[in-house]
Amino acid sequence: MRAFITGASGWIGTAVTDELIANGHQVIGLARSDASAASLEGKGAEVLRGDLDDLDALRTGSQRADAVIHLANKHDWSDQAGTNRTERAAVQTIGDTLVGTGKPFLVAAGVAGLTPGRPATEADPNPSHGPDAPRGGTENLALEFAEHGVVPVSLRFAPSVHGAGDHGFVKIIADADRRAGSAAYIGDGEHRWAAVHVRDAARAVRLGLEQATPGLVLHIVAEAGVPTKAIAEAIGGADGLPVESIDPAAAQEHFGFMGMFFGMDLSASSTRTQEVLGWTPTGPTLVEDIASGGYAA
């Protein structure tokens, strides 16, 4: 299969590109820089220059491929409204291009905020609708294309997709701890974060592509919930920092914008996903990755 991947040179996209090529698929990777283009070419992927604001490039990639995997996001925390507008326009453009083709359209989403107080399951609907919702409501927008001759699949990633080289949420937390001089957790630290190793995540995406059915919702989750206290203790141990509880009111001062997330319970089950795909995560746990020095200074 020939897959067009946005974010193909990103953290998750790089692993997905490697996984697809290793299993006989072809990749067209969207690249916005010379460095990204060179990286993709070195892996044997075809390069399409452009970014999420280049709607013509998104149309071209979608037309030339047998499937689309949309992983890119601006992640501009200083302009979240603008990021959401871009995300919605990109998903709308790709979906419109695929109408009537029967092509799979895999869209990155998340498990955060689905079911406060309990682990989210694949059966739980995403409450985010419309352009002003988180991520521009794009999970629901993409799933609507099932009624228009597209095969949309939602990829709900754990908040931590970890591994050597991760620059995501856990890296931001570890960096904040080092600046503050202590590894902190919020309150009692019993808030739980779902997690998955990046190689396991890439394998799940590949299986989701190969087994795509309209409206399929996948939870890319290996550990249903790692207590945030355990995350803090692992960071403290790896960096030689004292571990402490901080009041929720001090979370933003310590963590910056991540303070609003680290005190949330972001747990999720992947039981149904593992059954449907025949997928069993085998990678290191989040705490093992932290303890091995993957997030140390």
VENJO-V774232 format. One record per backbone hydrogen bond with DSSP energy under -0.5 kcal/mol. NH is the residue of the N-H (numbers start at 1). CO is the residue of the C=O. Records with the same first field share a line. If there is no record, write none. Layout:
NH->CO ; CO
This chain:
3->1 ; 26
4->67
5->3 ; 28
6->4 ; 69
8->5
10->7
14->10
15->11
16->12
17->13
18->14
19->15
20->16
21->17
22->18
23->19 ; 20
24->21
25->20
26->1
28->3
29->27 ; 46
30->5
31->48
37->33
38->34
39->35
40->36
41->37
42->38
43->39 ; 40
44->40 ; 41
45->40
46->27
48->29
50->31
54->51
55->53
58->54
59->55
60->56
61->57
62->58
63->59
64->60
65->61
66->2
67->2
68->104
69->4
70->68 ; 106
71->6 ; 69
77->75
79->76
83->79
84->80
85->81
86->82
87->83
88->84
89->85
90->86
91->87
92->88
93->89
94->90
95->91
96->92
97->93
98->94
99->95 ; 96
100->148
101->98
102->149
104->66
105->151
106->68
107->153
108->70
109->155
111->157
114->111
118->115
120->267
124->121
127->125
129->127
133->130
136->133
137->134
138->135
141->137
142->138
143->139
144->140
145->141 ; 142
146->143
147->144
148->145
149->146
150->145
151->103
152->150
153->105
154->216
155->107 ; 153
156->154 ; 218
157->109 ; 155
158->220
160->194
161->159
162->160 ; 196
165->294
166->163
172->168
173->169
174->170
175->171
176->172
177->173
178->174
179->175
180->176
181->177
182->177
183->242
184->182
185->244
187->246
189->186
193->226
194->266
195->223
196->160
198->162
201->197
202->198
203->199
204->200
205->201
206->202
207->203
208->204
209->205
210->206
211->207
212->209
215->152
216->152 ; 213
218->154 ; 216
220->156 ; 218
221->219
222->195
223->195
224->222
226->193
227->225
228->191
229->189
230->227
231->227
232->228
233->229
234->230
235->231
236->232
237->233
238->234
239->235
240->236
241->236
242->181
244->183
246->185
250->247
251->248
254->250
255->251
256->252
258->255
259->256
260->257
261->258
262->258
263->259
264->261
266->192 ; 264
268->224
269->120
274->270
275->271
276->272
277->273
278->274
279->274
289->285
290->286
291->287
292->288
293->290
294->289
296->293
